[in-house]
Amino acid sequence: MRLRFGECTFDGETGELLREGRRVAISSRAFQLLGRLLAARPHPLSLSALGPDLWPESGGSEAELASLVLELRGAIEVKGARETLLRTVGAGSYAFSGRADPDGRPTVAGGRYQFRLIWDDREIPLAEGENLIGRDTDALVRIDGPRVSRRHARITIESGRVHLEDLGSRNGTRLNDKPVGGANPLADGDRISIGSYLLVFREG
C-alpha cells in the first residue's frame, strides 16, 4: 500500500515514510500504527484493536499509544496548521482524518522516485499525470511568492515522457534561462525558474 497525504507518502512496500520526498525517521511501532490508521480511515481504532499487534507481549497502554500518536503528529503534521491529520476520538481511540490518495508515482531502486524536483534542500517527487506549480493550496509544488501565480506552471508525466508548460502566468516560467512557451520536454538537470525561485528537475 502506497498512499499520499499532505506533504507525505506512506510506502508499505518499502517500509518508508517520506515527507517532500525525503525519508522521515520514525519508530517501527509508529510506522505500523500509521499503516493501521490509514487502512481504517476515517474510522477510529482503539487500544483494544491496536494493542495486540503493536505490543504483542503486553497489549500496550493508553499512555504508550498516546506517545506513538504524538510521535506521528510530529512527523506528518505541519506545525501550526488549522487542520490535523490525526484525530482523538474519546479515550484511547484515534482516527486518520485527512485525505489520503493512492500514489502511482514510478519508483527506482532504493525506494526513490524516478522523477523529482530539487528546491533548495527539499526533494519533491513527481506523479504520473499533472503536477501543478504555484500558489494554489492544491499545488504539488506550492510556492507562496509575490511573483508566483496561483496556477503558474505544470509538469506533465505520461508514459515516461516529461514536459513543462507555463499556464499563462503573469511573470512567466523559464527553462534553462529561456522563456517557456508550449510544452517543453524536460531532461535530467534542467533548471526551472518560477519568479525568483529555482527548481532543478532530476530523473533516475
C-alpha distance (Angstrom), angle and dihedral (degrees) to the residues before:
residue distance angle dihedral
M1 . . .
R2 3.79 . .
L3 3.80 116.4 .
R4 3.76 132.8 175.1
F5 3.80 123.9 -149.8
G6 3.79 131.1 162.6
E7 3.80 107.6 -35.1
C8 3.81 92.3 -24.5
T9 3.79 141.5 87.6
F10 3.80 122.9 -158.8
D11 3.80 110.0 -154.0
G12 3.79 111.8 -170.2
E13 3.81 90.6 177.2
T14 3.79 96.1 61.0
G15 3.81 96.5 25.6
E16 3.80 91.5 -121.6
L17 3.78 135.2 135.0
L18 3.81 111.2 -156.3
R19 3.79 128.6 -166.9
E20 3.81 115.8 -167.0
G21 3.80 86.6 -16.3
R22 3.80 95.7 -53.9
R23 3.78 124.1 110.9
V24 3.81 115.9 -107.4
A25 3.79 116.5 -146.1
I26 3.81 109.9 -132.5
S27 3.79 132.8 150.1
S28 3.79 119.9 -88.8
R29 3.82 90.1 -115.9
A30 3.82 91.7 53.0
F31 3.82 90.1 49.6
Q32 3.81 90.6 49.2
L33 3.81 90.9 48.3
L34 3.80 91.5 51.2
G35 3.80 90.3 51.3
R36 3.80 91.8 51.6
L37 3.83 92.8 47.9
L38 3.80 92.1 47.5
A39 3.80 91.7 50.1
A40 3.82 91.8 49.7
R41 3.84 97.0 41.2
P42 2.99 128.9 173.0
H43 3.82 91.1 12.9
P44 3.82 118.2 85.5
L45 3.78 124.9 -118.0
S46 3.79 123.3 -149.3
L47 3.78 132.6 -148.9
S48 3.81 89.7 -100.4
A49 3.83 89.6 59.8
L50 3.81 96.7 40.4
G51 3.80 103.4 34.1
P52 3.82 100.5 74.6
D53 3.83 91.6 55.1
L54 3.80 99.3 38.7
W55 3.81 96.4 40.9
P56 3.84 106.4 21.8
E57 3.81 93.7 173.8
S58 3.80 101.9 44.8
G59 3.81 106.4 14.8
G60 3.80 89.8 -126.7
S61 3.79 129.7 -113.7
E62 3.79 136.8 -103.2
A63 3.80 89.1 -105.7
E64 3.81 92.3 53.3
L65 3.81 91.2 47.6
A66 3.81 91.6 48.1
S67 3.81 88.9 51.6
L68 3.82 91.2 54.2
V69 3.81 91.1 48.6
L70 3.80 89.2 51.6
E71 3.81 89.8 51.5
L72 3.81 90.6 51.2
R73 3.79 93.6 47.9
G74 3.78 89.6 54.9
A75 3.81 90.4 50.3
I76 3.82 102.5 45.0
E77 3.79 109.1 20.9
V78 3.79 126.2 81.6
K79 3.79 111.0 -119.8
G80 3.80 111.0 -111.8
A81 3.82 94.6 11.7
R82 3.80 115.7 147.6
E83 3.81 93.5 -136.7
T84 3.78 123.7 56.3
L85 3.80 128.2 -152.4
L86 3.80 95.3 -148.0
R87 3.78 119.8 55.8
T88 3.82 128.1 -163.5
V89 3.81 111.3 -134.0
G90 3.78 110.3 -170.7
A91 3.78 122.8 -51.7
G92 3.80 113.8 -20.8
S93 3.82 96.5 -9.1
Y94 3.81 126.6 112.4
A95 3.79 138.1 178.9
F96 3.79 137.0 -167.0
S97 3.79 102.4 -120.4
G98 3.81 102.1 175.2
R99 3.78 130.0 91.2
A100 3.80 115.4 -89.8
D101 3.80 123.4 -175.7
P102 3.80 131.8 -170.6
D103 3.80 109.6 -95.1
G104 3.79 112.9 -135.7
R105 3.80 97.5 174.6
P106 3.82 112.1 138.3
T107 3.80 114.3 -114.1
V108 3.77 134.5 -154.8
A109 3.80 129.9 -151.4
G110 3.79 114.3 -54.2
G111 3.80 95.9 34.6
R112 3.82 93.4 -80.2
Y113 3.78 122.2 135.7
Q114 3.79 119.9 -108.1
F115 3.81 95.9 -133.8
R116 3.80 122.3 39.1
L117 3.77 144.0 158.2
I118 3.80 120.6 -134.8
W119 3.81 113.5 -149.1
D120 3.80 113.4 176.0
D121 3.83 102.9 -56.5
R122 3.80 94.6 -18.6
E123 3.80 127.2 99.6
I124 3.82 113.5 -157.3
P125 3.83 118.3 -166.8
L126 3.81 116.2 -138.5
A127 3.80 123.3 -138.0
E128 3.78 132.6 -139.0
G129 3.81 106.4 -93.0
E130 3.81 125.2 18.2
N131 3.82 123.0 -1.1
L132 3.80 110.6 -171.3
I133 3.82 123.0 -148.7
G134 3.82 119.6 -164.0
R135 3.79 147.7 71.8
D136 3.82 94.2 -61.2
T137 3.80 112.5 118.1
D138 3.82 89.5 -129.1
A139 3.82 93.5 54.3
L140 3.79 115.2 119.5
V141 3.81 88.3 -142.7
R142 3.81 103.5 37.8
I143 3.81 112.9 -167.1
D144 3.78 113.2 179.1
G145 3.80 99.3 -162.2
P146 3.83 132.1 134.9
R147 3.83 93.6 -119.7
V148 3.81 93.7 46.6
S149 3.83 120.5 94.9
R150 3.80 122.6 -138.7
R151 3.81 90.0 -111.4
H152 3.77 100.2 22.2
A153 3.81 106.1 156.0
R154 3.77 141.9 -23.6
I155 3.76 139.0 -144.2
T156 3.78 114.3 -147.2
I157 3.80 123.1 -160.5
E158 3.81 118.6 -165.1
S159 3.81 122.9 166.8
G160 3.79 93.0 -26.1
R161 3.81 95.3 -46.1
V162 3.81 116.3 117.4
H163 3.81 126.0 -161.0
L164 3.81 135.0 178.8
E165 3.80 121.2 -147.2
D166 3.81 133.0 179.0
L167 3.83 112.5 -132.0
G168 3.79 98.0 -146.7
S169 3.79 93.0 -77.8
R170 3.81 118.2 -179.4
N171 3.80 94.7 -122.4
G172 3.79 99.9 30.8
T173 3.80 134.7 -131.5
R174 3.79 125.3 -94.2
L175 3.80 128.0 -153.5
N176 3.80 114.6 -161.1
D177 3.83 87.7 -16.4
K178 3.83 93.8 -53.0
P179 3.85 124.4 110.0
V180 3.80 113.7 -102.0
G181 3.79 117.1 -123.6
G182 3.81 121.4 172.9
A183 3.80 121.9 -21.4
N184 3.81 112.1 -24.1
P185 3.83 121.0 -167.7
L186 3.80 115.2 -123.6
A187 3.80 126.8 -139.1
D188 3.78 130.7 -170.0
G189 3.81 110.7 -74.9
D190 3.81 97.0 20.1
R191 3.82 114.5 150.5
I192 3.80 119.0 -132.8
S193 3.81 119.1 -164.6
I194 3.81 118.5 -158.8
G195 3.80 106.7 179.3
S196 3.81 104.3 -54.2
Y197 3.82 92.6 -22.7
L198 3.81 122.0 102.6
L199 3.80 123.0 -152.3
V200 3.80 124.9 -177.5
F201 3.81 120.6 -150.0
R202 3.80 115.4 -138.9
E203 3.80 130.4 -172.3
G204 3.79 127.7 -166.2
